[in-house]
């Protein structure tokens, strides 16, 4: 499977099985990753532009797939431009995870494990994609996460958290526009030299 992140197509292992049917699913935020400056396609002009980008990955407890010989909940991710504009995708997702979200007060890293409802659709090539994220439905319990939640910030890297990220996502983090000379590069160089 391929995922488009930061203006590039990344091949992703895992997730196997059939594509999720377009529907609304209960989910929880399992990964929250600040990807730094990534090259993305501008929605209006279709030109490639540099944007501060955040990745939200959701775990779907009702959708199981076989991964490395065992059944695990499916994951689906969406990367978005970071913005404090109320109609932006970043703001809408944060507000769904924490109703009443305030960009000045609320940290999206603290929203990991938050329950929500995720609407999926299909891309032109038939791959599942996140269309919308809404607050959890009152009175509808959403099971706890099965996977260990992870938060990672390319500007303040934690190597233990970095090593828990899927390999393809580590690659996206390393390919951010501010990688050269960054703390992440220094930590990876130390890790490789030890």
N, C-alpha and C positions, 0 to 999 in steps of 0.2 A: 504494500500500500504506500502511496506517496502523499505527503502533506506539504502544502505551500506555506512556508514560514519565512518571513524576512525577505521576500522577493525571490526565494529559491525553492525548488522542489526537493524535499527530503524524503528518502525512502525510509519507511517505518516498518520494523518487524513487530510481530505480535498482533493483537486485535483480531486475529483470524476469524474465520466463520463468515456468516452472511452479514451484509450491510444492514445497519439499523433501519427499520422502517420509519418514514417520516411520521412523527407523533410527538406528544409531550410526555416526558419521562421524569420520575423523581430522581434526584441526583444530589451529590455533595461535591464541594470543591476539594480536590485532592492535591493539586499542585498550583502554586501561585509563583510565577517567575517573572522578575523584571529582566527583560532581554537586552536592555540598553538601546542604543541607536541602531536600528535595522533599516535596510532599504525595503520599502513597501510601495505598492502601487497606489497612487492617489485615487480616491473614489471618483472624483469629478473629472480630472484631467487624464487619468489613466497613465500618467507619467510616473517614473520611479523617483521617490523622494525619501530622504532620511527622516525617520520618526522615532521618538521614544516609544518603545513597544512593551506590552505586558501580555503574558500568556496565562490564560485560565484553563485548567484541565479538570474536567468533571468525571467522577466515578458514578456509574449507573448500576445500582444494586439489583435492579430487576432484569438486567441484560447481561447474561453470563456468556463468556467465550472461553475456549480452551487455550491456555497459554503455558508453554513448557510442560505439557502433560497434566495440568490441573485446571479446574474451572475457576475463573476469576471474573469480577465485574468488569464490564467494558469501560474504557476511557475514551473521551473525546475532548479535543482541545480547540481553543479559539484564541488567536493572537489579535490584539487591537492596539490602536494608537492611544497613548495615555493623554487624557484630556479632562479638564474640569467643566467642559460644556455639558449642560444637562441632557442634551439630545445625543451625545456621543455614545458609542457602544461601550467604552470603558466605564463611563458614568452609569449607564443603564445596568450593566452587569453588577457593578459594586452596589447599586441601590437595590437590586434584586436580592443580593446576598445579605445586605444589611439595610433594610428599609429605613429611610431617613438619612441615608449616606451623606456625609459632609466631607468634601475633598480636603478641607483644612484640618479636620479632626480625625477622620477614620482612615486606617491603614489597610489596604487590601490584603496584606500578608496575614493580618489578624482574622480574615474572613475564611481561612482554610477550615474545612470541616463544616461549613455552613450548609444547611439544607436548602434546596431550591427545586424549581421545575424547569427543565430544559426542553425546548422545542427543537427538534431536528428536522432537517430537510435533506435534499440530495443536490450535489453539484451537477453540472452539465455532463460529467463523466460517470455519474451514478454513485459517487462516494458520499458517505454521511457527512453532514456538516451541522454546526450549531447555528440555528436561525435566531433564537431568542432565549433569554434567561429571565425567569420570573420568580418572585418570592414563593417559598413553600406554601402549600395550601394548608390553611388552618384545620386542625383535626385530622390531618393525613400524615401519620408518622413515616419518616424516611429512615431506613436502616442506617446504622453507623457505618463508617468507612471500614472496608476490609483491608485496603492498602494503607501503608504508612504515609501520612500527609507530609509534603515537603514544600518549603518556601526557599527561594533562592534569589539573590540580588547580585547582578553582575558588577555593580559599583561597590558592594560591600560583601565580597565572596566568602563563603564558608565551605571549605573543601569537603567536609563530611556531607553537607547537603548537596554539593555539586556531584559527588560520587553516587548519590541516590537517584539522580536524574537519569532518564533513559538516554542511551548513547546518542541518539539523533538530536536530543535537546541539548546535550553537552556541546555538540557541534554548532548548534545555532548560537549558543552563548559565546563560544569562542570566536565565531564569525561576526560578532557585533562590531560596529564601526569604531568603537573606542577601545578595542582590545589591546592594541599595541601600547606597551608601557603601563598597562593597567595592573591593579592589584591582582586580578584574576590571572593575568599572564605570569606575573611574578610567582604566585602560588603554584601554578602548573609547572613552571620551570623548576621550582624547588622540589616539587613532587617527582618530576622526571629525573632530577639529578641526585636523588637520595637512594 
